[in-house]
């Protein structure tokens, strides 16, 4: 793709990088076939190729984003399926993140939109406030759930159960089980997950210690910054990232870590990208790259530790849902399925597994109509496999898919913990499961 940036624009590192990305696009259109919004809407402007043209024009002009461009960029899930498909290696992830930053800096959203974005950006990274907000919304939520659009979607959150802080959330070192320690890892506990599904972190800690890992939960580590970055708030995202980098780097300096473990694939994708996010910050760029390089999804760590200490559970049929951030963001697809099979489960995968469920961070709140259509299709595909359980590696996918099907959905780490001696996942307790 030809570009027309002038020499003054190209002096800015972010514009120079955007130009390098844009020049790789050859207009081939392969991305259209795997873009969820294009498949739903059939509008070129709601495809990666169309959005790339709009981003190019917006950045070349140097002007404020217009309403039409914002609408079509907002509809992008950042699922990154286009990057898996692209034969030219177009780095769409960083291009659309830069476009969102430009929008946040130059476009003034309507009042209610601004309020919603700010509420999400403030509440979601702070588990204690998020818990309180959900509880406080339960009264108004009875009526508010019937509101159309984003505010109705947000009010429906108030009907999800919230949990008190877990024992695994406080700063501590959890010793490895057995005679010898194999690895020392720091666990990234996330933010929303602490409030909605603390059992995932608990299962992860048990699974790791059972397989010889000393697990460190660090004070000062928190939100990965993805919520802020995907709303265009780059400075806030960098702030969250710096806090994590400083916490992990300080611990690594005191006693070396073998890995930083993430059990939410959206967070893992973000932390693995810290080296790129902060590469122009000389004070922390090196540490950011080191933390990014040592970050592993829980499925990667368990594959490296293998074999599993499986004790055997009922041979249940598990439909594995590959979260977009897992399969497209981190390029991890076969590992989690292999672990589930090793643990004794019958693993299957639904058709159209490359397509997003509609969660995509805050997308199911900000774009509820499109997200709902994606969810309905995803639930239909999963149910066609006739599974006993659905498994995935991302809290966002879990909450989204659970709202569209009666089949219980649990985290992969919970199933692996159960199969190696841990308790039955709470979502399965009291369920009638096939034997």
C-alpha positions in Angstrom: 0.0 0.0 0.0 1.4 3.4 -1.0 1.5 6.1 1.7 1.8 9.9 1.6 3.2 10.9 5.0 5.4 13.9 5.0 8.9 14.1 6.5 7.6 15.9 9.6 5.0 13.2 10.3 7.6 10.4 9.8 9.8 12.0 12.4 7.3 10.8 15.0 8.1 7.1 15.9 4.5 6.1 16.1 3.7 7.4 12.6 6.9 5.9 11.2 5.8 2.5 12.6 2.3 2.9 11.3 3.7 3.6 7.8 5.8 0.4 7.9 2.6 -1.6 8.8 0.5 0.1 6.2 3.1 -0.5 3.4 2.9 -4.3 4.0 -0.8 -4.5 3.1 -1.3 -5.6 -0.5 -5.1 -5.3 -0.6 -5.4 -9.1 -1.1 -8.7 -9.4 0.9 -7.8 -12.7 2.6 -8.7 -11.0 5.9 -12.3 -10.5 4.8 -13.0 -14.2 5.0 -12.1 -14.5 8.7 -13.3 -11.1 10.1 -16.3 -11.6 12.3 -17.8 -8.1 11.7 -17.4 -8.4 7.9 -19.1 -11.8 8.0 -22.0 -10.3 9.9 -22.3 -6.9 8.2 -20.9 -7.4 4.7 -19.5 -3.8 4.8 -16.0 -3.3 3.5 -15.5 -0.6 6.1 -16.1 -3.2 8.8 -13.3 -5.4 7.5 -9.6 -5.2 8.4 -8.8 -4.0 4.8 -11.4 -1.3 5.0 -10.3 -0.2 8.4 -6.7 0.0 7.2 -7.8 2.4 4.5 -9.6 4.6 7.0 -6.7 4.5 9.4 -4.3 5.5 6.6 -6.4 8.4 5.6 -6.9 9.5 9.2 -3.2 9.5 10.0 -2.0 10.9 6.7 -4.4 13.9 7.1 -3.3 14.6 10.6 -6.8 15.7 11.4 -9.2 14.7 14.1 -11.0 11.4 13.6 -14.5 11.8 12.1 -17.6 10.0 13.4 -17.7 7.5 10.5 -14.1 6.3 11.1 -14.7 6.1 14.8 -17.9 4.0 14.3 -16.1 1.4 12.1 -13.0 1.3 14.3 -15.2 0.9 17.4 -16.8 -2.2 15.7 -13.4 -3.9 15.5 -13.0 -6.6 18.1 -9.2 -6.7 18.0 -9.7 -10.5 17.8 -6.6 -10.6 15.5 -8.1 -13.3 13.3 -7.0 -11.2 10.3 -3.4 -11.5 11.4 -3.6 -15.3 11.5 -5.0 -15.1 7.9 -2.8 -12.4 6.4 -0.1 -13.7 4.0 1.8 -10.5 4.1 2.3 -10.2 7.9 0.5 -7.0 8.4 0.7 -6.0 12.1 -2.9 -5.0 12.4 -2.8 -5.3 16.2 -0.5 -2.3 16.7 -1.9 -0.3 13.9 -5.5 -0.4 15.3 -4.2 0.3 18.8 -2.5 3.4 17.4 -5.7 4.4 15.6 -7.6 4.1 18.9 -5.1 6.4 20.6 -5.5 9.0 17.8 -9.3 8.8 18.2 -9.0 9.2 22.0 -6.8 12.3 21.5 -8.8 14.0 18.8 -12.4 12.9 18.8 -15.0 14.0 21.4 -17.5 11.3 22.0 -21.1 12.0 23.0 -21.5 12.6 26.7 -23.0 9.1 27.6 -20.3 7.3 25.5 -17.6 9.3 27.4 -19.2 8.4 30.7 -19.4 4.7 29.8 -15.8 4.5 28.6 -14.5 6.2 31.7 -16.6 4.0 34.0 -15.2 0.9 32.4 -11.7 2.2 32.3 -11.8 3.1 36.0 -13.8 0.2 37.5 -12.7 -2.9 35.6 -9.0 -2.8 36.6 -9.8 -2.3 40.3 -11.4 -5.5 41.6 -12.6 -4.1 44.9 -14.4 -1.2 43.3 -15.7 -3.5 40.6 -17.3 -5.8 43.2 -18.9 -2.8 45.0 -20.2 -1.4 41.7 -21.8 -4.7 40.7 -23.5 -5.0 44.1 -24.6 -1.3 44.1 -26.1 -1.7 40.6 -28.3 -4.7 41.5 -31.3 -2.5 42.6 -31.4 -0.3 39.5 -30.2 -3.2 37.4 -33.6 -4.9 37.7 -35.1 -2.2 35.5 -31.8 -1.2 33.8 -31.2 -4.6 32.3 -34.1 -3.8 29.8 -32.4 -0.7 28.5 -31.2 -1.0 25.0 -27.5 -0.6 24.1 -24.4 -0.5 26.2 -26.0 0.7 29.5 -28.4 -2.2 29.4 -25.5 -4.6 28.8 -23.6 -3.1 31.7 -26.6 -3.3 34.0 -26.9 -7.0 33.2 -23.5 -7.4 34.7 -25.0 -6.8 38.1 -26.8 -10.1 38.0 -23.5 -12.1 37.8 -22.2 -13.4 41.2 -19.3 -11.6 42.7 -16.8 -13.1 45.2 -14.9 -11.9 48.2 -11.1 -11.6 47.8 -9.5 -15.1 47.6 -6.7 -16.5 49.7 -4.5 -16.6 46.6 -4.9 -12.8 45.9 -2.8 -11.6 48.8 1.0 -11.2 48.4 2.7 -14.4 49.4 5.0 -17.2 48.4 3.2 -20.6 48.0 5.8 -23.4 48.3 6.1 -26.2 45.8 4.7 -29.6 46.9 7.0 -32.6 47.0 10.7 -33.1 47.8 12.2 -30.6 45.3 11.3 -27.4 43.6 11.4 -27.4 39.8 10.5 -23.8 39.0 9.8 -20.5 40.7 7.1 -18.5 39.0 5.1 -15.3 39.6 1.4 -15.5 39.0 -0.5 -12.6 37.3 -3.8 -12.7 39.0 -5.6 -10.2 36.8 -8.4 -7.8 37.8 -11.9 -8.8 36.6 -11.1 -12.4 37.3 -10.5 -11.8 41.0 -14.1 -10.5 41.3 -15.9 -12.9 39.0 -14.0 -16.1 39.2 -11.4 -16.4 41.9 -11.5 -20.1 41.6 -9.4 -19.9 38.4 -6.5 -18.4 40.3 -6.9 -20.9 43.1 -6.9 -23.8 40.7 -3.8 -22.4 38.9 -1.9 -22.1 42.1 -2.8 -25.6 43.2 -1.9 -27.0 39.7 1.5 -25.3 39.6 2.5 -26.2 43.2 1.4 -29.8 42.7 3.8 -30.0 39.7 6.8 -28.6 41.5 6.5 -24.9 41.1 7.0 -22.3 43.9 4.3 -19.7 43.2 4.9 -16.0 44.1 2.0 -13.6 44.3 3.4 -10.1 44.3 2.3 -6.9 45.9 2.0 -4.1 43.3 1.1 -6.3 40.4 -2.4 -5.8 39.0 -4.3 -5.0 35.8 -2.2 -5.7 32.7 -3.4 -2.4 31.0 -5.4 -4.0 28.1 -8.7 -2.4 29.1 -7.1 1.1 28.9 -5.1 0.4 25.7 -8.1 -0.9 23.7 -10.0 2.3 24.6 -7.1 4.4 23.2 -5.9 5.5 26.7 -2.2 4.6 26.0 -0.8 6.6 28.9 -3.0 4.8 31.4 -2.1 1.4 29.8 1.6 2.3 30.2 1.0 3.2 33.8 -0.5 -0.2 34.6 2.3 -1.9 32.6 5.0 -0.1 34.5 3.6 -1.1 37.8 3.7 -4.8 36.8 7.1 -4.5 35.3 8.5 -2.9 38.4 6.9 -5.6 40.6 8.1 -8.5 38.6 11.6 -7.1 37.9 12.2 -6.3 41.6 11.2 -9.9 42.5 13.3 -11.4 39.7 16.3 -9.4 41.0 15.9 -10.7 44.6 15.4 -14.3 43.5 15.2 -15.3 39.8 11.9 -16.2 38.3 11.5 -18.9 35.7 8.3 -17.4 34.4 5.5 -14.9 34.8 2.3 -17.0 34.5 -0.9 -15.7 33.1 -4.2 -17.7 33.2 -6.2 -15.1 31.2 -5.1 -15.1 27.6 -6.2 -11.5 27.0 -3.8 -10.5 29.8 -1.1 -12.8 28.6 -1.2 -11.3 25.1 -0.9 -7.8 26.6 2.0 -8.7 28.9 3.9 -10.5 26.2 3.7 -7.2 24.2 5.2 -5.0 27.0 8.5 -4.8 25.1 6.8 -3.2 22.2 4.5 -1.0 24.3 7.4 0.6 26.2 10.2 0.3 23.7 10.5 4.1 23.3 10.8 4.6 27.1 14.6 4.2 27.8 14.0 4.1 31.6 12.1 0.8 31.5 12.4 -0.6 27.9 14.9 -3.3 28.9 12.9 -4.5 31.9 9.7 -4.4 29.8 11.3 -6.7 27.2 12.6 -9.1 29.9 9.1 -9.4 31.6 7.5 -9.9 28.2 10.0 -12.6 27.3 9.5 -14.6 30.5 5.6 -14.4 30.4 3.9 -17.7 29.7 0.3 -18.9 29.5 -0.5 -21.5 32.1 -0.9 -24.1 29.3 2.6 -23.4 28.1 4.0 -23.8 31.6 2.2 -27.1 32.2 3.3 -28.4 28.8 6.9 -27.6 29.7 6.6 -29.2 33.2 4.8 -32.4 31.9 3.8 -35.1 32.3 0.6 -34.3 34.2 0.1 -36.1 37.5 -3.4 -37.2 36.4 -5.4 -39.3 38.8 -8.3 -39.9 36.4 -11.8 -38.4 36.4 -14.9 -39.3 34.5 -14.2 -39.3 30.8 -16.2 -36.3 30.0 -16.6 -34.7 26.5 -15.0 -31.3 26.5 -15.5 -28.8 23.7 -12.4 -26.6 23.7 -13.0 -22.9 22.7 -9.8 -21.2 21.6 -10.0 -17.6 22.8 -9.0 -15.1 20.1 -6.2 -13.8 22.4 -4.9 -17.4 22.8 -5.0 -18.6 19.2 -4.5 -15.4 17.3 -2.7 -13.2 19.8 -0.4 -15.8 21.3 -0.5 -18.4 18.5 -1.4 -21.1 21.1 -3.8 -23.7 19.8 -2.9 -27.3 20.2 -1.2 -27.1 23.6 -4.3 -26.7 25.8 -6.2 -29.4 23.9 -3.3 -31.8 24.3 -3.2 -31.2 28.0 -6.9 -31.8 28.4 -6.6 -35.1 26.4 -3.6 -36.1 28.6 -5.7 -35.4 31.7 -8.3 -38.0 30.4 -11.0 -35.8 28.8 -12.5 -36.5 25.4 -11.6 -33.3 23.6 -13.5 -31.9 20.6 -13.6 -28.5 18.8 -16.5 -26.7 17.3 -16.8 -25.5 13.7 -15.8 -21.9 13.1 -13.4 -22.1 16.0 -11.4 -19.2 14.6 -14.3 -16.7 15.0 -14.8 -14.6 18.1 -17.5 -15.2 20.7 -18.1 -11.5 21.0 -16.5 -10.9 24.4 -13.3 -9.1 23.3 -12.6 -7.3 26.6 -15.4 -4.7 26.9 -16.8 -5.2 23.4 -19.9 -7.1 24.6 -20.8 -4.0 26.7 -19.8 -1.3 24.1 -21.2 -3.2 21.1 -23.9 -5.5 22.6 -26.0 -6.0 19.5 -23.1 -7.3 17.4 -21.7 -9.2 20.4 -25.0 -10.9 20.9 -25.2 -12.1 17.3 -21.6 -13.5 17.6 -22.5 -15.2 20.8 -25.6 -16.9 19.4 -23.6 -18.3 16.5 -20.7 -19.4 18.8 -23.1 -21.1 21.3 -24.9 -22.9 18.4 -21.5 -24.2 17.1 -20.4 -25.4 20.5 -23.7 -27.1 21.3 -23.6 -29.0 18.0 -20.6 -30.9 19.4 -22.8 -32.2 22.2 -20.2 -31.7 25.0 -20.6 -32.2 28.7 -18.4 -29.2 29.4 -16.9 -26.2 27.5 -13.4 -25.2 28.3 -11.4 -22.1 27.5 -8.5 -20.1 28.8 -10.0 -16.6 29.1 -12.4 -15.1 31.7 -14.0 -12.9 29.1 -14.9 -15.8 26.9 -16.2 -17.7 29.9 -18.6 -15.0 31.0 -19.8 -14.3 27.5 -20.4 -17.9 26.4 -22.0 -18.8 29.8 -24.7 -16.2 29.0 -25.7 -18.0 25.8 -25.8 -21.7 26.6 -26.9 -24.1 29.4 -23.6 -26.1 29.0 -21.2 -25.4 31.9 -18.1 -23.5 30.9 -14.9 -23.7 33.0 -11.3 -22.7 32.7 -8.8 -25.2 31.3 -6.7 -24.8 34.5 -9.7 -25.8 36.6 -10.1 -29.0 34.6 -6.4 -29.8 34.8 -6.4 -29.1 38.6 -9.5 -31.4 39.1 -7.9 -34.2 37.0 -4.7 -34.0 39.0 -6.2 -34.1 42.5 -7.9 -30.8 43.0 -11.6 -30.2 43.8 -14.3 -30.3 41.1 -14.7 -26.9 39.5 -17.6 -24.9 41.2 -19.4 -24.5 37.9 -19.8 -28.3 37.7 -20.9 -29.0 41.2 -24.4 -30.3 41.3 -24.5 -30.8 37.6 -25.6 -34.1 36.0 -22.6 -35.0 33.8 -22.2 -37.9 31.5 -19.9 -40.7 32.8 
